[in-house]
Amino acid sequence: MDMQTTQTEETKNGKVKGTLALTLCAIIWGSSFVAQSVGMDYIGPFTFQCIRSALGFGVLGIFLLVQIFTGKRPVININSFMIRGGLTCGLLLAVASWLQNAAMETISAGKGGFITAFYLILVPIYSIFLKKRVPLKTWFCAILAFVGLYFLSIADTGFGNVGNGDILCFLCAFFFAAHILAVDYYLTEMDGVLLSFLQFGVSAIVSYLPMFLIDKPTRFAIANAGPSLLYSGIVTCGLAYTLQLIGQKYVQPTVATILMSMESVFSLITGMIILHEMPTLNGWIGCAVMFAAVILCELPPYVLWDRMIAGGMNRLAGRLPQTLTDEQFQKNAKLWKRLKREVTDEKGYIEYQKKLYDMDYGRSEKLGKKLFFHGAELTAADNACEVIAVYNAFHALDYDVELPTLIKRFSENGIAFSGKFGTAPKAVRECLESQGLAVRSLTGSRITEKAVTELGQACDTFILMAYNKGHNPFSMIHTMSITKEKTEEGEIYFSLHNSSDEISHYENLYACVKGYNAEASAPLIFMAISKR
């Protein structure tokens, strides 16, 4: 067995190990809602949080000491930044947990798990206060989550009978979201285990006084809640946190978040098995909608938009009426003789699409005129980037073809949305393959540095389709060609054509793919083209 095979097997084993660890972590966190629900039968929210945090503080303290004595961790020097991190995260955790514990006195474990999961949607929305743009998908997921909350908390009883537990659990999600952002900030300069150790200590301390002033627990009540406290403190705070660290070491962050968000599902399942809490029909609907909102919010944009946009363009691809196609071709053929010199560079590649405003491509009816193109008919300057990319690819491989001929071909078969918004990706591929070319494609998450580099070694010309503004289905998609060039010294570089007013050059192909409007764009489809 060679080294590469061994590394592949280790990667697969690591992913399996990480997935199992995070799944078990989600099961423990989900079942902790049952522990809280049972514990609230005997003690108050401050008592539960104080003792649970103290147990978590003790477990992680022992873990840190063992690491220090075995030489796996240097002696810890606490600084002011660490102290601020412990105080901030500990206070937010304490308040969130107080609210959640109080809520669990009156609502079911499953319901509490799903309402609390709302924090996963609140985290990106909080970015507004950090002056960051919130994706459209997040707003959609937030609305979907509110629909789920309606079915969970309101549909059965009406707006006038929303319980205090529902309100408290909903409020706790806001503090958990703030807690996540605080942890994310302080983890930039301190260790995760240490931060957790400090925050549990702060949480225990700030819960201590309210425990005696408000809850006034007795030894008998604490003893009755003992099993719940031990499970929540040792297993949930200690073991689950360790499993989270193991899992996130091997699993991608997005996948890890989705796996951990399964705690809401396990809270429902464990509540049904242990506490015999059966949701109503509206409760089931609410759980399903909430879970869909959480998963959708955590999925990378390309999982949703890439397939939907590319697939929609292919399915809605049509053709123009033959009379219009012939009319446009006659006009374009005459213009091309003059425009070709203006829009091509010294090597014959089209670089200046914006100068093709006199050439027609597509059609604009009332909808397009009023909403999208300010009353102007569609032109090659608006709409022909895919055709131009195909033209440049053919030119790179020494195929003799004229732009008006390609426009006519795509107008007859493959122009997207019956003449609006460019050309279907499938039609681009079919046009290339019809000339005997081999085309290999990567989409969305598969456009990795390794995959692109491998194709760059095997092929000589490429086509890139990218969103203009992130993974945003409401931004236009621009298509460009990439050619492999050589310097006089024989060094290979890559040129990105028709990306702006000037041609762009890159030392490697992946930098070229990622270089188009680097701060905002995102690759959608990458095609590698070669002669068979």
Residue pairs with C-beta under 8 A, 6 or more apart in sequence:
14 249
14 250
15 250
15 251
17 246
17 250
18 246
18 247
18 248
18 249
18 250
18 251
18 256
19 247
19 250
19 251
19 255
19 259
21 243
21 244
21 246
21 247
21 250
22 243
22 244
22 247
22 248
22 251
22 256
22 259
22 260
23 259
23 262
24 243
25 240
25 243
25 244
25 247
25 259
25 260
26 259
26 260
26 261
26 262
26 263
26 265
26 266
27 263
27 266
28 235
28 236
28 239
28 240
28 243
29 236
29 240
29 260
29 263
29 266
29 267
30 113
30 262
30 263
30 264
30 265
30 266
30 267
30 268
30 269
30 270
31 231
31 266
31 267
31 270
31 274
32 231
32 232
32 235
32 236
32 240
33 104
33 109
33 110
33 112
33 113
33 267
33 270
33 271
34 109
34 267
34 270
34 271
34 274
34 275
35 227
35 228
35 229
35 231
35 232
35 236
36 48
36 100
36 101
36 104
36 109
36 112
36 228
36 232
37 104
37 108
37 109
37 112
37 271
37 275
38 225
38 227
38 228
38 275
39 48
39 101
39 225
39 228
39 229
39 232
40 48
40 101
40 102
40 104
40 105
41 224
41 225
42 221
42 222
42 224
42 225
43 215
43 217
43 221
43 222
43 225
44 101
44 211
44 214
44 215
44 216
44 217
45 97
45 98
45 99
45 100
45 101
45 102
45 105
45 215
46 98
46 101
46 207
46 210
46 211
46 214
46 215
47 207
47 211
47 215
47 217
47 221
47 222
47 225
48 101
48 225
48 228
48 229
48 232
49 94
49 97
49 98
49 101
49 203
49 204
49 207
50 203
50 204
50 207
50 208
50 211
51 204
51 222
51 229
51 233
52 97
52 229
52 232
52 233
52 236
52 237
53 93
53 94
53 97
53 200
53 201
53 203
53 204
53 207
53 233
53 237
54 200
54 204
54 233
55 229
55 230
55 232
55 233
55 234
55 237
55 238
56 196
56 200
56 233
56 234
56 236
56 237
56 238
56 241
57 197
57 200
57 201
57 204
59 233
59 234
59 237
59 238
60 193
60 196
60 197
60 200
60 237
60 238
60 241
61 197
63 193
63 238
63 242
64 73
64 76
64 193
64 194
64 197
67 73
68 74
68 75
68 76
76 194
81 186
81 189
81 190
82 186
82 190
82 194
82 195
82 198
83 198
84 186
85 182
85 185
85 186
85 190
85 195
85 198
85 199
86 195
86 198
86 199
86 201
86 202
87 202
88 182
88 186
89 179
89 182
89 183
89 186
89 195
89 198
89 199
89 202
90 198
90 199
90 200
90 201
90 202
90 203
90 205
90 206
91 202
91 203
91 206
92 175
92 178
92 179
92 182
93 179
93 199
93 200
93 202
93 203
94 202
94 203
94 206
94 207
95 175
96 172
96 175
96 176
96 178
96 179
97 172
97 203
98 207
98 210
99 168
99 169
99 171
99 172
99 175
100 112
100 116
100 168
100 169
100 172
102 164
102 165
102 168
103 112
103 115
103 164
103 165
103 166
103 168
103 169
103 172
104 112
104 165
104 169
105 165
106 163
106 164
106 165
107 115
107 163
107 165
107 166
107 169
108 271
108 275
108 277
108 279
109 267
109 268
109 270
109 271
109 275
109 277
110 267
110 268
110 269
110 271
110 272
110 277
110 279
110 283
110 287
111 152
111 153
111 166
111 169
111 279
111 283
112 165
112 169
112 267
113 263
113 264
113 265
113 266
113 267
113 268
113 271
114 148
114 152
114 264
114 267
114 268
114 286
114 287
114 290
114 291
115 149
115 152
115 153
115 166
115 169
115 170
115 173
115 290
116 169
116 172
116 173
116 176
116 264
117 173
117 261
117 263
117 264
117 290
117 291
117 294
118 145
118 149
118 170
118 173
118 290
118 294
119 173
119 174
119 176
119 177
119 180
120 257
120 261
120 294
120 297
120 298
121 138
121 141
121 142
121 145
121 293
121 294
121 297
122 142
122 173
122 174
122 177
123 177
123 180
123 181
124 134
124 135
124 138
124 297
125 134
125 138
125 139
125 142
125 177
126 177
126 178
126 181
127 133
127 134
128 134
135 301
135 470
135 471
135 472
136 472
136 474
137 296
137 297
137 301
137 304
137 305
138 297
140 296
141 293
141 294
141 296
141 297
142 293
144 289
144 292
144 293
144 296
145 289
145 290
145 293
145 294
147 289
147 293
148 285
148 286
148 287
148 288
148 289
148 290
148 291
148 292
148 293
149 170
149 286
149 290
150 286
151 282
151 283
151 285
151 286
151 289
152 166
152 282
152 283
152 286
152 287
152 290
153 162
153 163
153 166
153 170
153 286
154 162
155 282
155 285
155 286
156 280
156 282
156 283
157 163
183 195
186 195
187 195
192 245
193 241
193 245
196 237
196 241
200 237
211 217
222 229
244 260
247 256
247 259
248 256
251 259
254 298
254 299
254 300
257 298
258 295
258 298
258 299
261 294
261 295
261 298
264 287
264 290
264 291
264 294
265 291
268 279
268 287
271 277
272 278
279 286
279 287
296 304
300 445
300 471
301 470
301 471
301 522
302 443
302 444
302 445
302 471
302 522
303 444
303 445
305 471
305 472
305 473
306 443
306 444
306 471
306 524
307 443
307 444
308 473
309 473
309 477
309 524
310 425
310 443
310 524
310 525
313 416
313 417
313 421
313 422
313 424
313 425
313 426
314 424
314 425
314 426
314 427
316 416
316 417
316 418
316 424
317 414
317 415
317 416
317 417
317 423
317 424
317 426
317 427
318 415
318 416
318 417
318 418
318 419
319 325
319 411
319 412
319 413
319 414
319 415
319 418
320 328
320 362
320 363
320 411
320 412
320 415
320 418
320 419
322 412
324 363
324 411
325 408
325 411
325 412
328 360
328 361
328 407
328 408
328 411
329 404
329 405
329 407
329 408
329 411
331 359
331 360
332 359
332 360
332 361
332 380
332 403
332 404
332 407
332 408
333 402
333 404
335 358
335 359
335 404
336 359
336 402
336 403
336 404
339 355
339 356
339 358
339 359
340 403
342 352
342 355
343 350
343 351
343 352
343 353
343 355
343 356
344 350
344 351
344 352
345 351
345 503
348 395
349 392
349 395
349 396
349 481
349 483
349 497
349 498
349 503
350 388
350 391
350 392
350 403
350 497
350 498
351 497
351 498
351 502
351 503
352 498
352 501
353 380
353 381
353 384
353 385
353 388
353 498
354 381
354 501
355 381
356 379
356 380
356 381
356 384
357 379
357 380
357 381
357 382
358 379
359 379
359 380
359 381
359 384
359 403
359 404
359 407
360 377
360 378
360 379
360 380
361 378
361 379
361 380
361 382
361 383
361 384
361 387
361 407
361 410
361 411
361 415
362 378
362 382
362 383
362 411
362 415
362 419
362 420
362 421
362 422
363 377
363 378
363 418
363 419
363 420
364 372
364 373
364 376
364 377
364 378
364 419
364 420
368 378
368 420
369 375
369 376
369 377
372 420
373 382
376 382
378 419
378 420
380 387
380 388
380 403
380 407
383 420
383 421
383 422
384 403
384 407
384 422
384 423
385 422
385 478
385 479
385 480
385 498
386 410
386 422
386 423
386 425
386 427
386 428
386 465
386 479
387 403
387 406
387 407
387 410
387 423
388 403
388 479
388 481
388 498
389 428
389 463
389 464
389 479
389 480
389 481
389 497
389 498
390 406
390 428
390 431
390 432
390 463
390 481
391 401
391 403
391 406
392 461
392 481
392 483
392 497
392 498
393 432
393 461
393 462
393 463
393 481
393 529
394 401
394 435
395 401
396 460
396 461
396 481
396 483
397 437
397 460
397 461
397 529
397 531
399 435
406 431
409 431
410 423
410 427
410 431
411 419
413 427
414 423
414 424
414 426
414 427
414 428
414 430
414 431
415 422
415 423
415 424
415 427
416 422
416 423
416 424
421 476
422 477
422 479
423 479
425 465
425 525
428 463
428 479
428 527
429 439
429 441
429 527
432 439
432 527
432 529
433 439
436 531
436 532
437 529
437 530
437 531
437 532
438 529
438 530
438 531
438 532
439 527
439 528
439 529
440 455
440 459
440 527
440 528
441 525
441 526
441 527
441 528
442 448
442 451
442 452
442 455
442 525
442 526
442 528
443 524
443 525
443 526
444 523
444 524
447 513
447 523
447 526
449 510
452 509
452 510
452 513
452 526
453 508
453 509
453 510
455 462
455 509
455 526
455 528
456 462
456 484
456 494
456 508
456 509
456 510
456 528
458 528
458 530
459 484
459 528
459 529
459 530
460 483
460 484
460 529
460 530
461 481
461 482
461 483
461 484
461 529
461 530
462 481
462 482
462 483
462 509
462 526
462 527
462 528
462 529
463 479
463 480
463 481
463 482
463 525
463 526
463 527
463 529
464 479
464 480
464 481
464 482
464 496
464 512
464 513
464 516
464 523
464 525
464 526
464 527
465 477
465 478
465 479
465 523
465 524
465 525
465 526
466 477
466 478
466 479
466 480
466 516
466 517
466 521
466 522
466 523
466 524
467 475
467 477
467 521
467 522
467 524
468 475
468 476
468 477
468 478
468 517
468 520
468 521
469 475
469 520
469 521
470 520
470 521
470 522
471 522
477 524
478 499
478 516
478 521
480 496
480 497
480 498
480 499
480 516
481 496
481 497
481 498
482 494
482 495
482 496
482 497
482 509
482 512
482 513
483 494
483 495
483 497
484 492
484 493
484 494
484 509
485 492
485 493
485 494
485 495
485 505
486 492
486 493
487 493
493 505
493 506
493 507
494 505
494 506
494 507
494 508
494 509
494 511
494 512
495 503
495 504
495 505
495 506
495 512
496 503
496 504
496 505
496 506
496 512
496 515
496 516
497 503
499 516
504 512
504 515
504 516
506 512
506 515
513 523
513 526
514 523
